[in-house]
Amino acid sequence: MNIRLAIPTDTSEVLTFFEENIEISHDHIYNREFVCPDGVKAAIRRKQMLIAKKEYGIVGALRFYKKKTDGSISLYQFAICKNHRKQGLLKQMLSNINTGPVRVKCPKHSSMNHYFDKTGWILHDAIGELNCWQL
């Protein structure tokens, strides 16, 4: 498996991957901006999109932003294809960024909170209706 930053020629494949692997109506999508195709394209241009590829295509993708103030990483969007889930691929991909703590916000009512809890994320803070998880 090849984990690397997405490049502009990957754009179409990344957009298709997210379209096929993110359910927009899911309870963890609290802001449609996070799944906007323009945001994905901009992240690729800014070198803020990491992909995991096998010979047959993308199996994981994540969109991140490195904060200048404290060096932490904000995880904005990620997807792992169904046959590669429960194998630690997200953590493997995040280790390739090789930087400070990774943080993600999740609505308090979302079923994704269970995922973050069971996979070793720490509930770092709660702001309004959002839980802030840290790895």
MODELLER restraints for C-alpha pairs under 7 A, 6 or more apart:
rsr = mdl.restraints
at = mdl.atoms
rsr.add(forms.Gaussian(group=physical.xy_distance, feature=features.Distance(at['CA:1:A'], at['CA:52:A']), mean=6.61, stdev=0.5))
rsr.add(forms.Gaussian(group=physical.xy_distance, feature=features.Distance(at['CA:1:A'], at['CA:53:A']), mean=5.73, stdev=0.5))
rsr.add(forms.Gaussian(group=physical.xy_distance, feature=features.Distance(at['CA:1:A'], at['CA:54:A']), mean=5.07, stdev=0.5))
rsr.add(forms.Gaussian(group=physical.xy_distance, feature=features.Distance(at['CA:2:A'], at['CA:52:A']), mean=5.61, stdev=0.5))
rsr.add(forms.Gaussian(group=physical.xy_distance, feature=features.Distance(at['CA:2:A'], at['CA:53:A']), mean=5.17, stdev=0.5))
rsr.add(forms.Gaussian(group=physical.xy_distance, feature=features.Distance(at['CA:2:A'], at['CA:54:A']), mean=6.47, stdev=0.5))
rsr.add(forms.Gaussian(group=physical.xy_distance, feature=features.Distance(at['CA:3:A'], at['CA:51:A']), mean=5.66, stdev=0.5))
rsr.add(forms.Gaussian(group=physical.xy_distance, feature=features.Distance(at['CA:3:A'], at['CA:52:A']), mean=4.31, stdev=0.5))
rsr.add(forms.Gaussian(group=physical.xy_distance, feature=features.Distance(at['CA:3:A'], at['CA:53:A']), mean=6.36, stdev=0.5))
rsr.add(forms.Gaussian(group=physical.xy_distance, feature=features.Distance(at['CA:3:A'], at['CA:93:A']), mean=6.57, stdev=0.5))
rsr.add(forms.Gaussian(group=physical.xy_distance, feature=features.Distance(at['CA:4:A'], at['CA:50:A']), mean=5.60, stdev=0.5))
rsr.add(forms.Gaussian(group=physical.xy_distance, feature=features.Distance(at['CA:4:A'], at['CA:51:A']), mean=5.62, stdev=0.5))
rsr.add(forms.Gaussian(group=physical.xy_distance, feature=features.Distance(at['CA:4:A'], at['CA:52:A']), mean=6.61, stdev=0.5))
rsr.add(forms.Gaussian(group=physical.xy_distance, feature=features.Distance(at['CA:5:A'], at['CA:47:A']), mean=6.31, stdev=0.5))
rsr.add(forms.Gaussian(group=physical.xy_distance, feature=features.Distance(at['CA:5:A'], at['CA:49:A']), mean=5.73, stdev=0.5))
rsr.add(forms.Gaussian(group=physical.xy_distance, feature=features.Distance(at['CA:5:A'], at['CA:50:A']), mean=4.38, stdev=0.5))
rsr.add(forms.Gaussian(group=physical.xy_distance, feature=features.Distance(at['CA:5:A'], at['CA:51:A']), mean=6.10, stdev=0.5))
rsr.add(forms.Gaussian(group=physical.xy_distance, feature=features.Distance(at['CA:6:A'], at['CA:44:A']), mean=5.81, stdev=0.5))
rsr.add(forms.Gaussian(group=physical.xy_distance, feature=features.Distance(at['CA:6:A'], at['CA:47:A']), mean=6.95, stdev=0.5))
rsr.add(forms.Gaussian(group=physical.xy_distance, feature=features.Distance(at['CA:6:A'], at['CA:49:A']), mean=5.53, stdev=0.5))
rsr.add(forms.Gaussian(group=physical.xy_distance, feature=features.Distance(at['CA:6:A'], at['CA:50:A']), mean=5.57, stdev=0.5))
rsr.add(forms.Gaussian(group=physical.xy_distance, feature=features.Distance(at['CA:6:A'], at['CA:51:A']), mean=5.93, stdev=0.5))
rsr.add(forms.Gaussian(group=physical.xy_distance, feature=features.Distance(at['CA:7:A'], at['CA:44:A']), mean=6.06, stdev=0.5))
rsr.add(forms.Gaussian(group=physical.xy_distance, feature=features.Distance(at['CA:8:A'], at['CA:44:A']), mean=6.30, stdev=0.5))
rsr.add(forms.Gaussian(group=physical.xy_distance, feature=features.Distance(at['CA:8:A'], at['CA:45:A']), mean=6.51, stdev=0.5))
rsr.add(forms.Gaussian(group=physical.xy_distance, feature=features.Distance(at['CA:11:A'], at['CA:41:A']), mean=6.40, stdev=0.5))
rsr.add(forms.Gaussian(group=physical.xy_distance, feature=features.Distance(at['CA:15:A'], at['CA:37:A']), mean=6.61, stdev=0.5))
rsr.add(forms.Gaussian(group=physical.xy_distance, feature=features.Distance(at['CA:17:A'], at['CA:58:A']), mean=6.90, stdev=0.5))
rsr.add(forms.Gaussian(group=physical.xy_distance, feature=features.Distance(at['CA:18:A'], at['CA:79:A']), mean=6.69, stdev=0.5))
rsr.add(forms.Gaussian(group=physical.xy_distance, feature=features.Distance(at['CA:21:A'], at['CA:79:A']), mean=6.11, stdev=0.5))
rsr.add(forms.Gaussian(group=physical.xy_distance, feature=features.Distance(at['CA:21:A'], at['CA:81:A']), mean=6.08, stdev=0.5))
rsr.add(forms.Gaussian(group=physical.xy_distance, feature=features.Distance(at['CA:22:A'], at['CA:79:A']), mean=6.44, stdev=0.5))
rsr.add(forms.Gaussian(group=physical.xy_distance, feature=features.Distance(at['CA:27:A'], at['CA:110:A']), mean=5.18, stdev=0.5))
rsr.add(forms.Gaussian(group=physical.xy_distance, feature=features.Distance(at['CA:27:A'], at['CA:111:A']), mean=6.93, stdev=0.5))
rsr.add(forms.Gaussian(group=physical.xy_distance, feature=features.Distance(at['CA:28:A'], at['CA:106:A']), mean=6.26, stdev=0.5))
rsr.add(forms.Gaussian(group=physical.xy_distance, feature=features.Distance(at['CA:28:A'], at['CA:107:A']), mean=6.28, stdev=0.5))
rsr.add(forms.Gaussian(group=physical.xy_distance, feature=features.Distance(at['CA:28:A'], at['CA:110:A']), mean=5.21, stdev=0.5))
rsr.add(forms.Gaussian(group=physical.xy_distance, feature=features.Distance(at['CA:28:A'], at['CA:112:A']), mean=6.22, stdev=0.5))
rsr.add(forms.Gaussian(group=physical.xy_distance, feature=features.Distance(at['CA:30:A'], at['CA:107:A']), mean=6.83, stdev=0.5))
rsr.add(forms.Gaussian(group=physical.xy_distance, feature=features.Distance(at['CA:34:A'], at['CA:76:A']), mean=6.31, stdev=0.5))
rsr.add(forms.Gaussian(group=physical.xy_distance, feature=features.Distance(at['CA:34:A'], at['CA:77:A']), mean=6.27, stdev=0.5))
rsr.add(forms.Gaussian(group=physical.xy_distance, feature=features.Distance(at['CA:43:A'], at['CA:49:A']), mean=5.62, stdev=0.5))
rsr.add(forms.Gaussian(group=physical.xy_distance, feature=features.Distance(at['CA:43:A'], at['CA:63:A']), mean=6.77, stdev=0.5))
rsr.add(forms.Gaussian(group=physical.xy_distance, feature=features.Distance(at['CA:48:A'], at['CA:63:A']), mean=5.84, stdev=0.5))
rsr.add(forms.Gaussian(group=physical.xy_distance, feature=features.Distance(at['CA:48:A'], at['CA:64:A']), mean=5.36, stdev=0.5))
rsr.add(forms.Gaussian(group=physical.xy_distance, feature=features.Distance(at['CA:48:A'], at['CA:65:A']), mean=6.15, stdev=0.5))
rsr.add(forms.Gaussian(group=physical.xy_distance, feature=features.Distance(at['CA:49:A'], at['CA:62:A']), mean=5.70, stdev=0.5))
rsr.add(forms.Gaussian(group=physical.xy_distance, feature=features.Distance(at['CA:49:A'], at['CA:63:A']), mean=4.55, stdev=0.5))
rsr.add(forms.Gaussian(group=physical.xy_distance, feature=features.Distance(at['CA:49:A'], at['CA:64:A']), mean=6.37, stdev=0.5))
rsr.add(forms.Gaussian(group=physical.xy_distance, feature=features.Distance(at['CA:50:A'], at['CA:61:A']), mean=5.62, stdev=0.5))
rsr.add(forms.Gaussian(group=physical.xy_distance, feature=features.Distance(at['CA:50:A'], at['CA:62:A']), mean=5.30, stdev=0.5))
rsr.add(forms.Gaussian(group=physical.xy_distance, feature=features.Distance(at['CA:50:A'], at['CA:63:A']), mean=6.49, stdev=0.5))
rsr.add(forms.Gaussian(group=physical.xy_distance, feature=features.Distance(at['CA:51:A'], at['CA:58:A']), mean=6.68, stdev=0.5))
rsr.add(forms.Gaussian(group=physical.xy_distance, feature=features.Distance(at['CA:51:A'], at['CA:60:A']), mean=5.63, stdev=0.5))
rsr.add(forms.Gaussian(group=physical.xy_distance, feature=features.Distance(at['CA:51:A'], at['CA:61:A']), mean=4.30, stdev=0.5))
rsr.add(forms.Gaussian(group=physical.xy_distance, feature=features.Distance(at['CA:51:A'], at['CA:62:A']), mean=6.51, stdev=0.5))
rsr.add(forms.Gaussian(group=physical.xy_distance, feature=features.Distance(at['CA:52:A'], at['CA:58:A']), mean=5.74, stdev=0.5))
rsr.add(forms.Gaussian(group=physical.xy_distance, feature=features.Distance(at['CA:52:A'], at['CA:59:A']), mean=5.65, stdev=0.5))
rsr.add(forms.Gaussian(group=physical.xy_distance, feature=features.Distance(at['CA:52:A'], at['CA:60:A']), mean=4.89, stdev=0.5))
rsr.add(forms.Gaussian(group=physical.xy_distance, feature=features.Distance(at['CA:52:A'], at['CA:61:A']), mean=6.22, stdev=0.5))
rsr.add(forms.Gaussian(group=physical.xy_distance, feature=features.Distance(at['CA:53:A'], at['CA:59:A']), mean=5.67, stdev=0.5))
rsr.add(forms.Gaussian(group=physical.xy_distance, feature=features.Distance(at['CA:59:A'], at['CA:80:A']), mean=5.87, stdev=0.5))
rsr.add(forms.Gaussian(group=physical.xy_distance, feature=features.Distance(at['CA:59:A'], at['CA:81:A']), mean=5.27, stdev=0.5))
rsr.add(forms.Gaussian(group=physical.xy_distance, feature=features.Distance(at['CA:59:A'], at['CA:84:A']), mean=6.84, stdev=0.5))
rsr.add(forms.Gaussian(group=physical.xy_distance, feature=features.Distance(at['CA:60:A'], at['CA:79:A']), mean=5.65, stdev=0.5))
rsr.add(forms.Gaussian(group=physical.xy_distance, feature=features.Distance(at['CA:60:A'], at['CA:80:A']), mean=4.29, stdev=0.5))
rsr.add(forms.Gaussian(group=physical.xy_distance, feature=features.Distance(at['CA:60:A'], at['CA:81:A']), mean=6.22, stdev=0.5))
rsr.add(forms.Gaussian(group=physical.xy_distance, feature=features.Distance(at['CA:61:A'], at['CA:78:A']), mean=5.54, stdev=0.5))
rsr.add(forms.Gaussian(group=physical.xy_distance, feature=features.Distance(at['CA:61:A'], at['CA:79:A']), mean=5.56, stdev=0.5))
rsr.add(forms.Gaussian(group=physical.xy_distance, feature=features.Distance(at['CA:61:A'], at['CA:80:A']), mean=6.65, stdev=0.5))
rsr.add(forms.Gaussian(group=physical.xy_distance, feature=features.Distance(at['CA:62:A'], at['CA:77:A']), mean=5.54, stdev=0.5))
rsr.add(forms.Gaussian(group=physical.xy_distance, feature=features.Distance(at['CA:62:A'], at['CA:78:A']), mean=4.06, stdev=0.5))
rsr.add(forms.Gaussian(group=physical.xy_distance, feature=features.Distance(at['CA:62:A'], at['CA:79:A']), mean=6.52, stdev=0.5))
rsr.add(forms.Gaussian(group=physical.xy_distance, feature=features.Distance(at['CA:63:A'], at['CA:75:A']), mean=6.20, stdev=0.5))
rsr.add(forms.Gaussian(group=physical.xy_distance, feature=features.Distance(at['CA:63:A'], at['CA:76:A']), mean=5.50, stdev=0.5))
rsr.add(forms.Gaussian(group=physical.xy_distance, feature=features.Distance(at['CA:63:A'], at['CA:77:A']), mean=5.03, stdev=0.5))
rsr.add(forms.Gaussian(group=physical.xy_distance, feature=features.Distance(at['CA:63:A'], at['CA:78:A']), mean=6.21, stdev=0.5))
rsr.add(forms.Gaussian(group=physical.xy_distance, feature=features.Distance(at['CA:64:A'], at['CA:73:A']), mean=6.48, stdev=0.5))
rsr.add(forms.Gaussian(group=physical.xy_distance, feature=features.Distance(at['CA:64:A'], at['CA:74:A']), mean=5.51, stdev=0.5))
rsr.add(forms.Gaussian(group=physical.xy_distance, feature=features.Distance(at['CA:64:A'], at['CA:75:A']), mean=4.56, stdev=0.5))
rsr.add(forms.Gaussian(group=physical.xy_distance, feature=features.Distance(at['CA:64:A'], at['CA:76:A']), mean=5.52, stdev=0.5))
rsr.add(forms.Gaussian(group=physical.xy_distance, feature=features.Distance(at['CA:65:A'], at['CA:73:A']), mean=5.58, stdev=0.5))
rsr.add(forms.Gaussian(group=physical.xy_distance, feature=features.Distance(at['CA:65:A'], at['CA:74:A']), mean=5.12, stdev=0.5))
rsr.add(forms.Gaussian(group=physical.xy_distance, feature=features.Distance(at['CA:65:A'], at['CA:75:A']), mean=6.67, stdev=0.5))
rsr.add(forms.Gaussian(group=physical.xy_distance, feature=features.Distance(at['CA:66:A'], at['CA:72:A']), mean=5.86, stdev=0.5))
rsr.add(forms.Gaussian(group=physical.xy_distance, feature=features.Distance(at['CA:66:A'], at['CA:73:A']), mean=4.49, stdev=0.5))
rsr.add(forms.Gaussian(group=physical.xy_distance, feature=features.Distance(at['CA:66:A'], at['CA:74:A']), mean=6.33, stdev=0.5))
rsr.add(forms.Gaussian(group=physical.xy_distance, feature=features.Distance(at['CA:67:A'], at['CA:73:A']), mean=6.10, stdev=0.5))
rsr.add(forms.Gaussian(group=physical.xy_distance, feature=features.Distance(at['CA:71:A'], at['CA:100:A']), mean=5.66, stdev=0.5))
rsr.add(forms.Gaussian(group=physical.xy_distance, feature=features.Distance(at['CA:72:A'], at['CA:100:A']), mean=4.84, stdev=0.5))
rsr.add(forms.Gaussian(group=physical.xy_distance, feature=features.Distance(at['CA:72:A'], at['CA:101:A']), mean=4.94, stdev=0.5))
rsr.add(forms.Gaussian(group=physical.xy_distance, feature=features.Distance(at['CA:72:A'], at['CA:102:A']), mean=5.80, stdev=0.5))
rsr.add(forms.Gaussian(group=physical.xy_distance, feature=features.Distance(at['CA:73:A'], at['CA:100:A']), mean=6.72, stdev=0.5))
rsr.add(forms.Gaussian(group=physical.xy_distance, feature=features.Distance(at['CA:73:A'], at['CA:101:A']), mean=6.16, stdev=0.5))
rsr.add(forms.Gaussian(group=physical.xy_distance, feature=features.Distance(at['CA:73:A'], at['CA:102:A']), mean=4.55, stdev=0.5))
rsr.add(forms.Gaussian(group=physical.xy_distance, feature=features.Distance(at['CA:73:A'], at['CA:103:A']), mean=6.02, stdev=0.5))
rsr.add(forms.Gaussian(group=physical.xy_distance, feature=features.Distance(at['CA:74:A'], at['CA:102:A']), mean=5.91, stdev=0.5))
rsr.add(forms.Gaussian(group=physical.xy_distance, feature=features.Distance(at['CA:74:A'], at['CA:103:A']), mean=4.98, stdev=0.5))
rsr.add(forms.Gaussian(group=physical.xy_distance, feature=features.Distance(at['CA:74:A'], at['CA:104:A']), mean=5.83, stdev=0.5))
rsr.add(forms.Gaussian(group=physical.xy_distance, feature=features.Distance(at['CA:75:A'], at['CA:102:A']), mean=6.76, stdev=0.5))
rsr.add(forms.Gaussian(group=physical.xy_distance, feature=features.Distance(at['CA:75:A'], at['CA:103:A']), mean=6.05, stdev=0.5))
rsr.add(forms.Gaussian(group=physical.xy_distance, feature=features.Distance(at['CA:75:A'], at['CA:104:A']), mean=5.17, stdev=0.5))
rsr.add(forms.Gaussian(group=physical.xy_distance, feature=features.Distance(at['CA:76:A'], at['CA:104:A']), mean=6.88, stdev=0.5))
rsr.add(forms.Gaussian(group=physical.xy_distance, feature=features.Distance(at['CA:101:A'], at['CA:134:A']), mean=6.58, stdev=0.5))
rsr.add(forms.Gaussian(group=physical.xy_distance, feature=features.Distance(at['CA:101:A'], at['CA:135:A']), mean=5.87, stdev=0.5))
rsr.add(forms.Gaussian(group=physical.xy_distance, feature=features.Distance(at['CA:102:A'], at['CA:134:A']), mean=5.52, stdev=0.5))
rsr.add(forms.Gaussian(group=physical.xy_distance, feature=features.Distance(at['CA:102:A'], at['CA:135:A']), mean=5.21, stdev=0.5))
rsr.add(forms.Gaussian(group=physical.xy_distance, feature=features.Distance(at['CA:103:A'], at['CA:132:A']), mean=6.70, stdev=0.5))
rsr.add(forms.Gaussian(group=physical.xy_distance, feature=features.Distance(at['CA:103:A'], at['CA:133:A']), mean=5.54, stdev=0.5))
rsr.add(forms.Gaussian(group=physical.xy_distance, feature=features.Distance(at['CA:103:A'], at['CA:134:A']), mean=4.46, stdev=0.5))
rsr.add(forms.Gaussian(group=physical.xy_distance, feature=features.Distance(at['CA:103:A'], at['CA:135:A']), mean=6.55, stdev=0.5))
rsr.add(forms.Gaussian(group=physical.xy_distance, feature=features.Distance(at['CA:104:A'], at['CA:132:A']), mean=5.72, stdev=0.5))
rsr.add(forms.Gaussian(group=physical.xy_distance, feature=features.Distance(at['CA:104:A'], at['CA:133:A']), mean=5.33, stdev=0.5))
rsr.add(forms.Gaussian(group=physical.xy_distance, feature=features.Distance(at['CA:104:A'], at['CA:134:A']), mean=6.60, stdev=0.5))
rsr.add(forms.Gaussian(group=physical.xy_distance, feature=features.Distance(at['CA:105:A'], at['CA:130:A']), mean=6.01, stdev=0.5))
rsr.add(forms.Gaussian(group=physical.xy_distance, feature=features.Distance(at['CA:105:A'], at['CA:131:A']), mean=5.60, stdev=0.5))
rsr.add(forms.Gaussian(group=physical.xy_distance, feature=features.Distance(at['CA:105:A'], at['CA:132:A']), mean=4.52, stdev=0.5))
rsr.add(forms.Gaussian(group=physical.xy_distance, feature=features.Distance(at['CA:105:A'], at['CA:133:A']), mean=6.30, stdev=0.5))
rsr.add(forms.Gaussian(group=physical.xy_distance, feature=features.Distance(at['CA:106:A'], at['CA:113:A']), mean=6.84, stdev=0.5))
rsr.add(forms.Gaussian(group=physical.xy_distance, feature=features.Distance(at['CA:106:A'], at['CA:130:A']), mean=5.30, stdev=0.5))
rsr.add(forms.Gaussian(group=physical.xy_distance, feature=features.Distance(at['CA:106:A'], at['CA:131:A']), mean=5.20, stdev=0.5))
rsr.add(forms.Gaussian(group=physical.xy_distance, feature=features.Distance(at['CA:106:A'], at['CA:132:A']), mean=6.46, stdev=0.5))
rsr.add(forms.Gaussian(group=physical.xy_distance, feature=features.Distance(at['CA:107:A'], at['CA:129:A']), mean=5.79, stdev=0.5))
rsr.add(forms.Gaussian(group=physical.xy_distance, feature=features.Distance(at['CA:107:A'], at['CA:130:A']), mean=4.38, stdev=0.5))
rsr.add(forms.Gaussian(group=physical.xy_distance, feature=features.Distance(at['CA:107:A'], at['CA:131:A']), mean=6.03, stdev=0.5))
rsr.add(forms.Gaussian(group=physical.xy_distance, feature=features.Distance(at['CA:108:A'], at['CA:129:A']), mean=5.71, stdev=0.5))
rsr.add(forms.Gaussian(group=physical.xy_distance, feature=features.Distance(at['CA:108:A'], at['CA:130:A']), mean=5.25, stdev=0.5))
rsr.add(forms.Gaussian(group=physical.xy_distance, feature=features.Distance(at['CA:108:A'], at['CA:131:A']), mean=5.57, stdev=0.5))
rsr.add(forms.Gaussian(group=physical.xy_distance, feature=features.Distance(at['CA:121:A'], at['CA:133:A']), mean=5.97, stdev=0.5))
rsr.add(forms.Gaussian(group=physical.xy_distance, feature=features.Distance(at['CA:121:A'], at['CA:134:A']), mean=5.42, stdev=0.5))
rsr.add(forms.Gaussian(group=physical.xy_distance, feature=features.Distance(at['CA:121:A'], at['CA:135:A']), mean=4.82, stdev=0.5))
rsr.add(forms.Gaussian(group=physical.xy_distance, feature=features.Distance(at['CA:122:A'], at['CA:133:A']), mean=5.46, stdev=0.5))
rsr.add(forms.Gaussian(group=physical.xy_distance, feature=features.Distance(at['CA:122:A'], at['CA:134:A']), mean=5.16, stdev=0.5))
rsr.add(forms.Gaussian(group=physical.xy_distance, feature=features.Distance(at['CA:122:A'], at['CA:135:A']), mean=6.32, stdev=0.5))
rsr.add(forms.Gaussian(group=physical.xy_distance, feature=features.Distance(at['CA:123:A'], at['CA:131:A']), mean=6.95, stdev=0.5))
rsr.add(forms.Gaussian(group=physical.xy_distance, feature=features.Distance(at['CA:123:A'], at['CA:132:A']), mean=6.04, stdev=0.5))
rsr.add(forms.Gaussian(group=physical.xy_distance, feature=features.Distance(at['CA:123:A'], at['CA:133:A']), mean=4.55, stdev=0.5))
rsr.add(forms.Gaussian(group=physical.xy_distance, feature=features.Distance(at['CA:123:A'], at['CA:134:A']), mean=6.38, stdev=0.5))
rsr.add(forms.Gaussian(group=physical.xy_distance, feature=features.Distance(at['CA:124:A'], at['CA:132:A']), mean=5.50, stdev=0.5))
rsr.add(forms.Gaussian(group=physical.xy_distance, feature=features.Distance(at['CA:124:A'], at['CA:133:A']), mean=5.22, stdev=0.5))
rsr.add(forms.Gaussian(group=physical.xy_distance, feature=features.Distance(at['CA:124:A'], at['CA:134:A']), mean=5.77, stdev=0.5))
rsr.add(forms.Gaussian(group=physical.xy_distance, feature=features.Distance(at['CA:125:A'], at['CA:131:A']), mean=6.12, stdev=0.5))
rsr.add(forms.Gaussian(group=physical.xy_distance, feature=features.Distance(at['CA:125:A'], at['CA:132:A']), mean=4.94, stdev=0.5))
rsr.add(forms.Gaussian(group=physical.xy_distance, feature=features.Distance(at['CA:126:A'], at['CA:132:A']), mean=5.62, stdev=0.5))
